[in-house]
Amino acid sequence: MIDVNVTGGKLQQNEIDYYIECAQTKYPDKHLRGIDLEVDGDFVNAKYHFADVPFQRIRRITGYLVGTLDRFNNAKRAEEKARVKHGLQ
């Protein structure tokens, strides 16, 4: 379900559906959670709200792109533990 808020005037359901369809077409990889439609005379300002996407950290360790170290064998774990970590100043 998409939460729609219309302010500053009224819109017909087919107009609201148009703005929802535009958002889903323009941002196909995002999940539309809500939309604020502000009516300003003949113009409509649309502000889209998307669902948060879980972020998984990926690191480059010993030549491999990994999210976690759970699949590393003992030798790779030792190599990761012995590496020099550089900090930001």
C-alpha positions in Angstrom: 0.0 0.0 0.0 1.3 3.4 -0.9 0.5 6.3 1.4 -0.6 9.4 -0.7 -1.0 12.9 0.8 -2.5 15.6 -1.4 -2.2 19.2 -0.2 -3.1 22.6 -1.7 -6.0 21.3 -3.7 -7.7 18.2 -5.0 -6.7 15.6 -7.5 -8.8 12.9 -9.2 -7.8 9.3 -8.6 -6.6 8.8 -12.2 -4.1 11.8 -11.6 -2.8 10.2 -8.4 -2.4 6.9 -10.2 -0.4 8.7 -12.9 2.1 10.1 -10.4 2.5 6.7 -8.7 3.1 5.1 -12.1 5.6 7.7 -13.0 7.6 7.1 -9.8 7.6 3.3 -10.3 8.7 3.8 -13.9 11.4 6.3 -13.1 12.7 4.3 -10.0 12.1 0.6 -10.9 14.6 -0.7 -8.4 13.1 1.2 -5.4 10.0 0.3 -3.4 7.6 3.3 -3.3 6.3 3.7 0.3 4.5 7.1 -0.1 4.0 10.2 -2.1 3.3 13.8 -1.2 1.5 15.7 -3.9 1.3 19.5 -3.5 -1.1 21.2 -5.8 0.0 24.7 -6.9 -2.5 26.1 -9.4 -1.9 24.1 -12.6 1.2 22.5 -11.3 1.8 19.6 -9.0 5.0 19.1 -6.9 5.6 15.4 -6.1 7.9 14.2 -3.3 8.5 10.5 -3.3 9.2 8.4 -0.2 10.9 5.1 -0.7 11.4 2.1 1.7 14.8 1.8 3.3 17.1 -0.8 1.7 19.1 -2.9 4.0 22.8 -2.2 3.5 25.4 -4.9 3.8 29.0 -3.9 4.2 31.3 -5.4 1.6 35.1 -5.2 2.0 38.0 -6.2 -0.1 40.1 -8.5 2.0 43.1 -10.4 0.7 42.0 -10.0 -2.9 38.4 -11.1 -2.4 35.1 -9.0 -2.0 33.4 -10.3 1.1 30.6 -9.3 3.4 31.6 -11.6 6.3 34.6 -13.8 7.1 32.5 -16.9 8.0 33.4 -18.7 4.8 37.2 -18.1 5.1 39.4 -21.0 6.0 42.0 -20.8 8.8 44.7 -19.6 6.4 42.6 -16.7 5.0 41.4 -15.8 8.5 45.1 -15.6 9.7 46.0 -13.5 6.6 43.1 -11.1 7.4 44.2 -10.9 11.0 47.8 -10.1 10.1 47.1 -7.4 7.5 47.9 -3.8 8.2 44.8 -1.6 8.7 45.1 2.0 7.7 43.1 4.7 9.4 41.9 8.1 8.2 43.4 11.2 9.7 
